[in-house]
Amino acid sequence: MGFFAEDIQKTSVTLYIGKYICIYIQQLDWYLLQQLSESIQMQESGAREAVEAVRKKLKHGGAQQKLRVLEVLKLLMENSNEQFHKQFLANEKMKERFELILTSP
């Protein structure tokens, strides 16, 4: 597939985000968050992939998953480098997703 859409190679960034969101964890798993932050920093497209994975979970996830992804996003904003912040702010689809979340009942 990928005729009309740009395919993004899935790496450990997407896997860590998916694992963190899908597994029900009572307490924050700092080790998993550290692994995610390191994966984002080590890969050239890590920040872009992380933003896209978060956006997709916000779009397609259930209510509990959306709460978890917002928690992950908050932690990434606090603990990630400037490249992640720039990528997050430059993503128009993410802005649209937040507008929908804020205006929905």
Biopython code that builds the backbone (N, CA, C, O; Angstrom):
import numpy as np
from Bio.PDB.StructureBuilder import StructureBuilder

atoms = [
    (1, "MET", "N", (0.845, -1.164, 0.000)),
    (1, "MET", "CA", (0.000, 0.000, 0.000)),
    (1, "MET", "C", (0.897, 1.235, 0.000)),
    (1, "MET", "O", (2.121, 1.106, 0.041)),
    (2, "GLY", "N", (0.329, 2.383, -0.043)),
    (2, "GLY", "CA", (1.150, 3.569, -0.035)),
    (2, "GLY", "C", (1.144, 4.300, -1.346)),
    (2, "GLY", "O", (2.034, 5.109, -1.610)),
    (3, "PHE", "N", (0.148, 4.031, -2.185)),
    (3, "PHE", "CA", (0.051, 4.751, -3.445)),
    (3, "PHE", "C", (-0.030, 6.244, -3.234)),
    (3, "PHE", "O", (0.718, 7.016, -3.835)),
    (4, "PHE", "N", (-0.946, 6.640, -2.374)),
    (4, "PHE", "CA", (-1.221, 8.051, -2.189)),
    (4, "PHE", "C", (-0.714, 8.597, -0.871)),
    (4, "PHE", "O", (-0.660, 9.814, -0.692)),
    (5, "ALA", "N", (-0.348, 7.744, 0.038)),
    (5, "ALA", "CA", (0.108, 8.177, 1.357)),
    (5, "ALA", "C", (1.570, 7.812, 1.535)),
    (5, "ALA", "O", (2.058, 6.827, 0.982)),
    (6, "GLU", "N", (2.235, 8.608, 2.297)),
    (6, "GLU", "CA", (3.634, 8.365, 2.596)),
    (6, "GLU", "C", (3.722, 7.304, 3.694)),
    (6, "GLU", "O", (3.178, 7.475, 4.785)),
    (7, "ASP", "N", (4.411, 6.215, 3.389)),
    (7, "ASP", "CA", (4.563, 5.152, 4.380)),
    (7, "ASP", "C", (5.636, 5.536, 5.381)),
    (7, "ASP", "O", (6.709, 6.015, 5.013)),
    (8, "ILE", "N", (5.332, 5.319, 6.643)),
    (8, "ILE", "CA", (6.296, 5.595, 7.701)),
    (8, "ILE", "C", (6.770, 4.263, 8.252)),
    (8, "ILE", "O", (5.959, 3.431, 8.659)),
    (9, "GLN", "N", (8.058, 4.062, 8.266)),
    (9, "GLN", "CA", (8.624, 2.840, 8.796)),
    (9, "GLN", "C", (8.356, 2.764, 10.293)),
    (9, "GLN", "O", (8.698, 3.686, 11.034)),
    (10, "LYS", "N", (7.756, 1.692, 10.733)),
    (10, "LYS", "CA", (7.462, 1.517, 12.158)),
    (10, "LYS", "C", (8.714, 0.996, 12.861)),
    (10, "LYS", "O", (9.324, 0.018, 12.429)),
    (11, "THR", "N", (9.076, 1.655, 13.934)),
    (11, "THR", "CA", (10.258, 1.262, 14.679)),
    (11, "THR", "C", (9.906, 1.115, 16.150)),
    (11, "THR", "O", (8.733, 1.032, 16.512)),
    (12, "SER", "N", (10.914, 1.085, 16.982)),
    (12, "SER", "CA", (10.699, 0.900, 18.417)),
    (12, "SER", "C", (9.884, 2.039, 19.027)),
    (12, "SER", "O", (9.231, 1.843, 20.052)),
    (13, "VAL", "N", (9.909, 3.213, 18.423)),
    (13, "VAL", "CA", (9.137, 4.348, 18.944)),
    (13, "VAL", "C", (7.647, 3.997, 18.943)),
    (13, "VAL", "O", (6.967, 4.149, 19.958)),
    (14, "THR", "N", (7.153, 3.534, 17.813)),
    (14, "THR", "CA", (5.741, 3.163, 17.708)),
    (14, "THR", "C", (5.420, 1.998, 18.633)),
    (14, "THR", "O", (4.366, 1.976, 19.268)),
    (15, "LEU", "N", (6.326, 1.034, 18.710)),
    (15, "LEU", "CA", (6.093, -0.123, 19.572)),
    (15, "LEU", "C", (6.016, 0.274, 21.041)),
    (15, "LEU", "O", (5.143, -0.208, 21.763)),
    (16, "TYR", "N", (6.913, 1.144, 21.493)),
    (16, "TYR", "CA", (6.893, 1.591, 22.893)),
    (16, "TYR", "C", (5.628, 2.384, 23.207)),
    (16, "TYR", "O", (5.036, 2.204, 24.271)),
    (17, "ILE", "N", (5.211, 3.252, 22.302)),
    (17, "ILE", "CA", (3.991, 4.031, 22.529)),
    (17, "ILE", "C", (2.789, 3.096, 22.590)),
    (17, "ILE", "O", (1.939, 3.231, 23.469)),
    (18, "GLY", "N", (2.719, 2.159, 21.666)),
    (18, "GLY", "CA", (1.621, 1.200, 21.669)),
    (18, "GLY", "C", (1.603, 0.343, 22.919)),
    (18, "GLY", "O", (0.543, 0.080, 23.486)),
    (19, "LYS", "N", (2.771, -0.090, 23.343)),
    (19, "LYS", "CA", (2.864, -0.911, 24.553)),
    (19, "LYS", "C", (2.437, -0.121, 25.785)),
    (19, "LYS", "O", (1.713, -0.629, 26.641)),
    (20, "TYR", "N", (2.889, 1.110, 25.864)),
    (20, "TYR", "CA", (2.579, 1.940, 27.029)),
    (20, "TYR", "C", (1.086, 2.245, 27.103)),
    (20, "TYR", "O", (0.523, 2.304, 28.196)),
    (21, "ILE", "N", (0.452, 2.435, 25.979)),
    (21, "ILE", "CA", (-0.950, 2.813, 25.950)),
    (21, "ILE", "C", (-1.868, 1.600, 26.102)),
    (21, "ILE", "O", (-2.880, 1.674, 26.800)),
    (22, "CYS", "N", (-1.530, 0.510, 25.468)),
    (22, "CYS", "CA", (-2.421, -0.655, 25.457)),
    (22, "CYS", "C", (-2.359, -1.490, 26.726)),
    (22, "CYS", "O", (-3.353, -2.107, 27.110)),
    (23, "ILE", "N", (-1.226, -1.516, 27.370)),
    (23, "ILE", "CA", (-1.101, -2.289, 28.601)),
    (23, "ILE", "C", (-1.658, -1.459, 29.743)),
    (23, "ILE", "O", (-1.295, -0.295, 29.914)),
    (24, "TYR", "N", (-2.520, -2.051, 30.506)),
    (24, "TYR", "CA", (-3.089, -1.326, 31.649)),
    (24, "TYR", "C", (-2.084, -1.357, 32.786)),
    (24, "TYR", "O", (-1.839, -2.407, 33.380)),
    (25, "ILE", "N", (-1.517, -0.232, 33.079)),
    (25, "ILE", "CA", (-0.517, -0.118, 34.133)),
    (25, "ILE", "C", (-1.055, 0.831, 35.195)),
    (25, "ILE", "O", (-1.423, 1.965, 34.891)),
    (26, "GLN", "N", (-1.101, 0.374, 36.417)),
    (26, "GLN", "CA", (-1.605, 1.214, 37.503)),
    (26, "GLN", "C", (-0.663, 2.382, 37.771)),
    (26, "GLN", "O", (-1.098, 3.524, 37.922)),
    (27, "GLN", "N", (0.609, 2.087, 37.828)),
    (27, "GLN", "CA", (1.588, 3.131, 38.115)),
    (27, "GLN", "C", (2.398, 3.414, 36.857)),
    (27, "GLN", "O", (2.482, 2.588, 35.949)),
    (28, "LEU", "N", (2.971, 4.562, 36.830)),
    (28, "LEU", "CA", (3.789, 4.987, 35.705)),
    (28, "LEU", "C", (5.019, 4.094, 35.584)),
    (28, "LEU", "O", (5.717, 3.868, 36.573)),
    (29, "ASP", "N", (5.285, 3.594, 34.409)),
    (29, "ASP", "CA", (6.440, 2.753, 34.146)),
    (29, "ASP", "C", (7.573, 3.646, 33.622)),
    (29, "ASP", "O", (7.668, 3.912, 32.423)),
    (30, "TRP", "N", (8.415, 4.093, 34.531)),
    (30, "TRP", "CA", (9.484, 5.029, 34.172)),
    (30, "TRP", "C", (10.504, 4.401, 33.234)),
    (30, "TRP", "O", (11.066, 5.086, 32.379)),
    (31, "TYR", "N", (10.747, 3.107, 33.388)),
    (31, "TYR", "CA", (11.706, 2.439, 32.517)),
    (31, "TYR", "C", (11.216, 2.474, 31.069)),
    (31, "TYR", "O", (11.991, 2.761, 30.156)),
    (32, "LEU", "N", (9.942, 2.186, 30.861)),
    (32, "LEU", "CA", (9.372, 2.209, 29.518)),
    (32, "LEU", "C", (9.414, 3.619, 28.938)),
    (32, "LEU", "O", (9.692, 3.790, 27.751)),
    (33, "LEU", "N", (9.142, 4.620, 29.754)),
    (33, "LEU", "CA", (9.210, 6.003, 29.304)),
    (33, "LEU", "C", (10.645, 6.388, 28.928)),
    (33, "LEU", "O", (10.870, 7.086, 27.940)),
    (34, "GLN", "N", (11.602, 5.928, 29.720)),
    (34, "GLN", "CA", (13.010, 6.202, 29.416)),
    (34, "GLN", "C", (13.400, 5.550, 28.086)),
    (34, "GLN", "O", (14.077, 6.172, 27.267)),
    (35, "GLN", "N", (12.982, 4.315, 27.871)),
    (35, "GLN", "CA", (13.276, 3.626, 26.617)),
    (35, "GLN", "C", (12.655, 4.367, 25.428)),
    (35, "GLN", "O", (13.275, 4.493, 24.372)),
    (36, "LEU", "N", (11.431, 4.850, 25.613)),
    (36, "LEU", "CA", (10.757, 5.606, 24.558)),
    (36, "LEU", "C", (11.511, 6.895, 24.243)),
    (36, "LEU", "O", (11.734, 7.214, 23.076)),
    (37, "SER", "N", (11.898, 7.626, 25.265)),
    (37, "SER", "CA", (12.639, 8.887, 25.062)),
    (37, "SER", "C", (13.965, 8.639, 24.362)),
    (37, "SER", "O", (14.348, 9.398, 23.472)),
    (38, "GLU", "N", (14.668, 7.585, 24.755)),
    (38, "GLU", "CA", (15.948, 7.264, 24.112)),
    (38, "GLU", "C", (15.751, 6.855, 22.658)),
    (38, "GLU", "O", (16.548, 7.220, 21.794)),
    (39, "SER", "N", (14.696, 6.101, 22.387)),
    (39, "SER", "CA", (14.418, 5.693, 21.004)),
    (39, "SER", "C", (14.120, 6.898, 20.127)),
    (39, "SER", "O", (14.568, 6.967, 18.983)),
    (40, "ILE", "N", (13.369, 7.839, 20.659)),
    (40, "ILE", "CA", (13.050, 9.053, 19.902)),
    (40, "ILE", "C", (14.323, 9.832, 19.589)),
    (40, "ILE", "O", (14.494, 10.320, 18.472)),
    (41, "GLN", "N", (15.208, 9.950, 20.562)),
    (41, "GLN", "CA", (16.431, 10.725, 20.367)),
    (41, "GLN", "C", (17.430, 10.027, 19.454)),
    (41, "GLN", "O", (18.176, 10.693, 18.737)),
    (42, "MET", "N", (17.458, 8.704, 19.469)),
    (42, "MET", "CA", (18.451, 7.958, 18.691)),
    (42, "MET", "C", (18.120, 7.902, 17.201)),
    (42, "MET", "O", (19.020, 7.793, 16.369)),
    (43, "GLN", "N", (16.848, 7.975, 16.867)),
    (43, "GLN", "CA", (16.445, 7.814, 15.476)),
    (43, "GLN", "C", (16.230, 9.171, 14.821)),
    (43, "GLN", "O", (15.733, 10.111, 15.442)),
    (44, "GLU", "N", (16.606, 9.248, 13.581)),
    (44, "GLU", "CA", (16.472, 10.499, 12.843)),
    (44, "GLU", "C", (15.009, 10.931, 12.723)),
    (44, "GLU", "O", (14.687, 12.111, 12.867)),
    (45, "SER", "N", (14.143, 9.980, 12.461)),
    (45, "SER", "CA", (12.717, 10.301, 12.318)),
    (45, "SER", "C", (11.930, 9.934, 13.568)),
    (45, "SER", "O", (10.711, 9.779, 13.495)),
    (46, "GLY", "N", (12.588, 9.791, 14.704)),
    (46, "GLY", "CA", (11.935, 9.362, 15.936)),
    (46, "GLY", "C", (10.868, 10.324, 16.418)),
    (46, "GLY", "O", (9.787, 9.899, 16.825)),
    (47, "ALA", "N", (11.159, 11.614, 16.376)),
    (47, "ALA", "CA", (10.185, 12.607, 16.839)),
    (47, "ALA", "C", (8.951, 12.613, 15.948)),
    (47, "ALA", "O", (7.826, 12.674, 16.444)),
    (48, "ARG", "N", (9.154, 12.551, 14.660)),
    (48, "ARG", "CA", (8.027, 12.537, 13.713)),
    (48, "ARG", "C", (7.169, 11.293, 13.904)),
    (48, "ARG", "O", (5.940, 11.362, 13.903)),
    (49, "GLU", "N", (7.830, 10.167, 14.064)),
    (49, "GLU", "CA", (7.100, 8.918, 14.254)),
    (49, "GLU", "C", (6.310, 8.929, 15.566)),
    (49, "GLU", "O", (5.182, 8.438, 15.616)),
    (50, "ALA", "N", (6.895, 9.482, 16.615)),
    (50, "ALA", "CA", (6.209, 9.553, 17.907)),
    (50, "ALA", "C", (4.965, 10.432, 17.812)),
    (50, "ALA", "O", (3.911, 10.074, 18.338)),
    (51, "VAL", "N", (5.081, 11.564, 17.153)),
    (51, "VAL", "CA", (3.933, 12.465, 17.001)),
    (51, "VAL", "C", (2.836, 11.783, 16.197)),
    (51, "VAL", "O", (1.660, 11.893, 16.544)),
    (52, "GLU", "N", (3.199, 11.086, 15.135)),
    (52, "GLU", "CA", (2.195, 10.391, 14.323)),
    (52, "GLU", "C", (1.533, 9.258, 15.104)),
    (52, "GLU", "O", (0.323, 9.060, 14.994)),
    (53, "ALA", "N", (2.307, 8.517, 15.889)),
    (53, "ALA", "CA", (1.736, 7.423, 16.681)),
    (53, "ALA", "C", (0.766, 7.970, 17.730)),
    (53, "ALA", "O", (-0.295, 7.389, 17.959)),
    (54, "VAL", "N", (1.125, 9.078, 18.361)),
    (54, "VAL", "CA", (0.242, 9.701, 19.352)),
    (54, "VAL", "C", (-1.032, 10.193, 18.677)),
    (54, "VAL", "O", (-2.127, 9.993, 19.202)),
    (55, "ARG", "N", (-0.900, 10.828, 17.529)),
    (55, "ARG", "CA", (-2.061, 11.340, 16.804)),
    (55, "ARG", "C", (-3.004, 10.209, 16.409)),
    (55, "ARG", "O", (-4.220, 10.338, 16.546)),
    (56, "LYS", "N", (-2.459, 9.120, 15.926)),
    (56, "LYS", "CA", (-3.302, 7.989, 15.515)),
    (56, "LYS", "C", (-4.014, 7.357, 16.701)),
    (56, "LYS", "O", (-5.165, 6.937, 16.583)),
    (57, "LYS", "N", (-3.337, 7.287, 17.843)),
    (57, "LYS", "CA", (-3.992, 6.738, 19.035)),
    (57, "LYS", "C", (-5.096, 7.677, 19.515)),
    (57, "LYS", "O", (-6.126, 7.220, 20.011)),
    (58, "LEU", "N", (-4.886, 8.985, 19.371)),
    (58, "LEU", "CA", (-5.933, 9.936, 19.743)),
    (58, "LEU", "C", (-7.133, 9.825, 18.802)),
    (58, "LEU", "O", (-8.271, 10.055, 19.209)),
    (59, "LYS", "N", (-6.876, 9.478, 17.562)),
    (59, "LYS", "CA", (-7.949, 9.390, 16.583)),
    (59, "LYS", "C", (-8.708, 8.063, 16.691)),
    (59, "LYS", "O", (-9.938, 8.048, 16.627)),
    (60, "HIS", "N", (-7.991, 6.962, 16.851)),
    (60, "HIS", "CA", (-8.608, 5.646, 16.753)),
    (60, "HIS", "C", (-8.763, 4.922, 18.089)),
    (60, "HIS", "O", (-9.425, 3.885, 18.144)),
    (61, "GLY", "N", (-8.183, 5.429, 19.144)),
    (61, "GLY", "CA", (-8.221, 4.726, 20.422)),
    (61, "GLY", "C", (-9.540, 4.908, 21.158)),
    (61, "GLY", "O", (-10.329, 5.803, 20.856)),
    (62, "GLY", "N", (-9.753, 4.035, 22.128)),
    (62, "GLY", "CA", (-10.925, 4.159, 22.987)),
    (62, "GLY", "C", (-10.702, 5.251, 24.024)),
    (62, "GLY", "O", (-9.645, 5.881, 24.053)),
    (63, "ALA", "N", (-11.694, 5.471, 24.867)),
    (63, "ALA", "CA", (-11.619, 6.552, 25.859)),
    (63, "ALA", "C", (-10.434, 6.354, 26.807)),
    (63, "ALA", "O", (-9.698, 7.301, 27.086)),
    (64, "GLN", "N", (-10.248, 5.130, 27.300)),
    (64, "GLN", "CA", (-9.141, 4.857, 28.219)),
    (64, "GLN", "C", (-7.796, 5.031, 27.523)),
    (64, "GLN", "O", (-6.855, 5.560, 28.115)),
    (65, "GLN", "N", (-7.701, 4.591, 26.275)),
    (65, "GLN", "CA", (-6.463, 4.750, 25.516)),
    (65, "GLN", "C", (-6.159, 6.219, 25.256)),
    (65, "GLN", "O", (-4.997, 6.625, 25.283)),
    (66, "LYS", "N", (-7.185, 7.012, 25.006)),
    (66, "LYS", "CA", (-6.972, 8.440, 24.766)),
    (66, "LYS", "C", (-6.438, 9.122, 26.022)),
    (66, "LYS", "O", (-5.583, 10.003, 25.936)),
    (67, "LEU", "N", (-6.931, 8.724, 27.168)),
    (67, "LEU", "CA", (-6.395, 9.277, 28.418)),
    (67, "LEU", "C", (-4.940, 8.881, 28.603)),
    (67, "LEU", "O", (-4.117, 9.695, 29.021)),
    (68, "ARG", "N", (-4.624, 7.635, 28.292)),
    (68, "ARG", "CA", (-3.238, 7.167, 28.418)),
    (68, "ARG", "C", (-2.319, 7.892, 27.436)),
    (68, "ARG", "O", (-1.195, 8.251, 27.787)),
    (69, "VAL", "N", (-2.791, 8.105, 26.213)),
    (69, "VAL", "CA", (-1.942, 8.766, 25.226)),
    (69, "VAL", "C", (-1.717, 10.226, 25.599)),
    (69, "VAL", "O", (-0.648, 10.774, 25.331)),
    (70, "LEU", "N", (-2.706, 10.857, 26.211)),
    (70, "LEU", "CA", (-2.497, 12.229, 26.677)),
    (70, "LEU", "C", (-1.474, 12.265, 27.807)),
    (70, "LEU", "O", (-0.685, 13.204, 27.906)),
    (71, "GLU", "N", (-1.490, 11.248, 28.653)),
    (71, "GLU", "CA", (-0.481, 11.140, 29.712)),
    (71, "GLU", "C", (0.911, 10.954, 29.113)),
    (71, "GLU", "O", (1.875, 11.587, 29.546)),
    (72, "VAL", "N", (1.005, 10.080, 28.111)),
    (72, "VAL", "CA", (2.287, 9.860, 27.437)),
    (72, "VAL", "C", (2.757, 11.141, 26.767)),
    (72, "VAL", "O", (3.938, 11.480, 26.840)),
    (73, "LEU", "N", (1.855, 11.851, 26.120)),
    (73, "LEU", "CA", (2.203, 13.103, 25.449)),
    (73, "LEU", "C", (2.721, 14.133, 26.450)),
    (73, "LEU", "O", (3.708, 14.821, 26.187)),
    (74, "LYS", "N", (2.064, 14.233, 27.576)),
    (74, "LYS", "CA", (2.514, 15.160, 28.624)),
    (74, "LYS", "C", (3.934, 14.804, 29.080)),
    (74, "LYS", "O", (4.791, 15.678, 29.207)),
    (75, "LEU", "N", (4.169, 13.523, 29.322)),
    (75, "LEU", "CA", (5.496, 13.084, 29.772)),
    (75, "LEU", "C", (6.555, 13.297, 28.691)),
    (75, "LEU", "O", (7.693, 13.653, 28.995)),
    (76, "LEU", "N", (6.184, 13.080, 27.441)),
    (76, "LEU", "CA", (7.134, 13.311, 26.357)),
    (76, "LEU", "C", (7.460, 14.790, 26.214)),
    (76, "LEU", "O", (8.607, 15.151, 25.953)),
    (77, "MET", "N", (6.466, 15.640, 26.381)),
    (77, "MET", "CA", (6.718, 17.081, 26.297)),
    (77, "MET", "C", (7.649, 17.533, 27.426)),
    (77, "MET", "O", (8.469, 18.429, 27.232)),
    (78, "GLU", "N", (7.525, 16.926, 28.580)),
    (78, "GLU", "CA", (8.366, 17.289, 29.717)),
    (78, "GLU", "C", (9.772, 16.712, 29.619)),
    (78, "GLU", "O", (10.722, 17.320, 30.111)),
    (79, "ASN", "N", (9.922, 15.537, 28.985)),
    (79, "ASN", "CA", (11.193, 14.813, 29.038)),
    (79, "ASN", "C", (11.908, 14.657, 27.708)),
    (79, "ASN", "O", (12.985, 14.064, 27.666)),
    (80, "SER", "N", (11.350, 15.167, 26.626)),
    (80, "SER", "CA", (11.979, 14.991, 25.319)),
    (80, "SER", "C", (12.753, 16.234, 24.908)),
    (80, "SER", "O", (12.677, 17.294, 25.530)),
    (81, "ASN", "N", (13.490, 16.049, 23.840)),
    (81, "ASN", "CA", (14.334, 17.139, 23.356)),
    (81, "ASN", "C", (13.545, 18.131, 22.514)),
    (81, "ASN", "O", (12.348, 17.960, 22.283)),
    (82, "GLU", "N", (14.225, 19.152, 22.067)),
    (82, "GLU", "CA", (13.604, 20.235, 21.303)),
    (82, "GLU", "C", (13.068, 19.755, 19.963)),
    (82, "GLU", "O", (12.087, 20.300, 19.455)),
    (83, "GLN", "N", (13.702, 18.743, 19.388)),
    (83, "GLN", "CA", (13.252, 18.218, 18.103)),
    (83, "GLN", "C", (11.822, 17.675, 18.206)),
    (83, "GLN", "O", (11.020, 17.867, 17.292)),
    (84, "PHE", "N", (11.506, 17.006, 19.304)),
    (84, "PHE", "CA", (10.146, 16.492, 19.499)),
    (84, "PHE", "C", (9.158, 17.646, 19.612)),
    (84, "PHE", "O", (8.074, 17.593, 19.031)),
    (85, "HIS", "N", (9.521, 18.681, 20.350)),
    (85, "HIS", "CA", (8.638, 19.841, 20.523)),
    (85, "HIS", "C", (8.353, 20.510, 19.179)),
    (85, "HIS", "O", (7.209, 20.857, 18.884)),
    (86, "LYS", "N", (9.390, 20.689, 18.371)),
    (86, "LYS", "CA", (9.214, 21.316, 17.057)),
    (86, "LYS", "C", (8.319, 20.472, 16.164)),
    (86, "LYS", "O", (7.441, 20.995, 15.478)),
    (87, "GLN", "N", (8.546, 19.163, 16.178)),
    (87, "GLN", "CA", (7.758, 18.264, 15.350)),
    (87, "GLN", "C", (6.292, 18.259, 15.787)),
    (87, "GLN", "O", (5.387, 18.218, 14.954)),
    (88, "PHE", "N", (6.075, 18.299, 17.081)),
    (88, "PHE", "CA", (4.713, 18.321, 17.624)),
    (88, "PHE", "C", (3.986, 19.594, 17.209)),
    (88, "PHE", "O", (2.834, 19.536, 16.779)),
    (89, "LEU", "N", (4.643, 20.735, 17.332)),
    (89, "LEU", "CA", (4.013, 22.017, 17.009)),
    (89, "LEU", "C", (3.820, 22.217, 15.513)),
    (89, "LEU", "O", (2.937, 22.968, 15.098)),
    (90, "ALA", "N", (4.633, 21.555, 14.701)),
    (90, "ALA", "CA", (4.544, 21.730, 13.250)),
    (90, "ALA", "C", (3.524, 20.799, 12.607)),
    (90, "ALA", "O", (3.212, 20.970, 11.429)),
    (91, "ASN", "N", (3.001, 19.835, 13.327)),
    (91, "ASN", "CA", (2.103, 18.838, 12.758)),
    (91, "ASN", "C", (0.676, 19.386, 12.705)),
    (91, "ASN", "O", (0.024, 19.544, 13.737)),
    (92, "GLU", "N", (0.204, 19.671, 11.501)),
    (92, "GLU", "CA", (-1.140, 20.237, 11.314)),
    (92, "GLU", "C", (-2.239, 19.246, 11.682)),
    (92, "GLU", "O", (-3.273, 19.635, 12.224)),
    (93, "LYS", "N", (-2.016, 17.964, 11.388)),
    (93, "LYS", "CA", (-3.026, 16.958, 11.720)),
    (93, "LYS", "C", (-3.210, 16.846, 13.230)),
    (93, "LYS", "O", (-4.317, 16.607, 13.712)),
    (94, "MET", "N", (-2.114, 17.021, 13.976)),
    (94, "MET", "CA", (-2.205, 16.973, 15.433)),
    (94, "MET", "C", (-2.996, 18.167, 15.949)),
    (94, "MET", "O", (-3.791, 18.035, 16.880)),
    (95, "LYS", "N", (-2.780, 19.329, 15.346)),
    (95, "LYS", "CA", (-3.549, 20.514, 15.739)),
    (95, "LYS", "C", (-5.042, 20.305, 15.493)),
    (95, "LYS", "O", (-5.871, 20.659, 16.332)),
    (96, "GLU", "N", (-5.380, 19.729, 14.336)),
    (96, "GLU", "CA", (-6.776, 19.439, 14.032)),
    (96, "GLU", "C", (-7.369, 18.455, 15.036)),
    (96, "GLU", "O", (-8.519, 18.603, 15.450)),
    (97, "ARG", "N", (-6.587, 17.455, 15.425)),
    (97, "ARG", "CA", (-7.054, 16.448, 16.376)),
    (97, "ARG", "C", (-7.366, 17.090, 17.716)),
    (97, "ARG", "O", (-8.381, 16.775, 18.337)),
    (98, "PHE", "N", (-6.494, 17.995, 18.168)),
    (98, "PHE", "CA", (-6.732, 18.680, 19.450)),
    (98, "PHE", "C", (-7.942, 19.605, 19.372)),
    (98, "PHE", "O", (-8.695, 19.721, 20.338)),
    (99, "GLU", "N", (-8.134, 20.261, 18.238)),
    (99, "GLU", "CA", (-9.328, 21.095, 18.071)),
    (99, "GLU", "C", (-10.602, 20.265, 18.172)),
    (99, "GLU", "O", (-11.579, 20.685, 18.792)),
    (100, "LEU", "N", (-10.583, 19.070, 17.552)),
    (100, "LEU", "CA", (-11.738, 18.178, 17.644)),
    (100, "LEU", "C", (-11.975, 17.709, 19.067)),
    (100, "LEU", "O", (-13.118, 17.632, 19.516)),
    (101, "ILE", "N", (-10.911, 17.397, 19.772)),
    (101, "ILE", "CA", (-11.039, 16.940, 21.162)),
    (101, "ILE", "C", (-11.607, 18.052, 22.039)),
    (101, "ILE", "O", (-12.468, 17.802, 22.881)),
    (102, "LEU", "N", (-11.131, 19.268, 21.845)),
    (102, "LEU", "CA", (-11.561, 20.379, 22.673)),
    (102, "LEU", "C", (-13.007, 20.798, 22.393)),
    (102, "LEU", "O", (-13.696, 21.282, 23.291)),
    (103, "THR", "N", (-13.461, 20.618, 21.169)),
    (103, "THR", "CA", (-14.817, 21.049, 20.822)),
    (103, "THR", "C", (-15.858, 19.939, 20.938)),
    (103, "THR", "O", (-17.057, 20.210, 20.870)),
    (104, "SER", "N", (-15.416, 18.696, 21.110)),
    (104, "SER", "CA", (-16.389, 17.601, 21.211)),
    (104, "SER", "C", (-16.981, 17.511, 22.613)),
    (104, "SER", "O", (-16.323, 17.863, 23.593)),
    (105, "PRO", "N", (-18.217, 17.041, 22.708)),
    (105, "PRO", "CA", (-18.843, 16.920, 24.023)),
    (105, "PRO", "C", (-18.229, 15.776, 24.788)),
    (105, "PRO", "O", (-18.624, 15.511, 25.924)),
]
sb = StructureBuilder()
sb.init_structure("model")
sb.init_model(0)
sb.init_chain("A")
sb.init_seg("    ")
for serial, (resi, resn, name, xyz) in enumerate(atoms, 1):
    if name == "N":
        sb.init_residue(resn, " ", resi, " ")
    sb.init_atom(name, np.array(xyz, "f"), 0.0, 1.0, " ", f" {name:<3s}", serial, name[0])
structure = sb.get_structure()
